[in-house]
């Protein structure tokens, strides 16, 4: 049963009935549901990067201060981890990203929340700070609930650049709109190929 065919309106509420079934009985993946499974977390990937850089800029030692952000609708995202210290222009971050009932809002009228049992691994390398080449990976498993259910495995690669923050030259930030994110989000609904720039 496919998502588009299964959508029904009851008392003004849109229910994605078919998406709960995952793949159909004949094993055919539901491409639309696989896409939505990732899209509900797309803005969260950018939030994780933002919190990671907040921690990088606030770090006084190898361990960053715990960074926490709220989903646009509900839940929380927590980022902890380590950053390289010293005077080198090349630095790395090794971050753990945890989600608790995280939701940025309905995705095409489907309510999806995201939780982690084990943190997602966000690893970033910057070469040539402050105007550095930024590369990294964002990998791990997330559990969906609500209009879509089950596990999703993220396998993402990131590339972009950094710059000194125009508002505070002592801080480093990603160049806005310049981070390319590619990879896959694999769920019971199928595999969605991620290719976005943020």
Secondary structure by P-SEA (a helix, b strand, c coil): cccccccccccccccccccccccccccccaaaaaaaaaaaaaaaaaaaaaaaaaaaaacccccccbbbbbcccccbbbbbbcccccccccbbbbbbbbbccccccccccbbbbbbbcbbbbbbbbbcccccccccbbbbbbbbbccccbbbbbbbbbbbbccccccccccccccccccbbbbbbbbccccbbbbbbcc
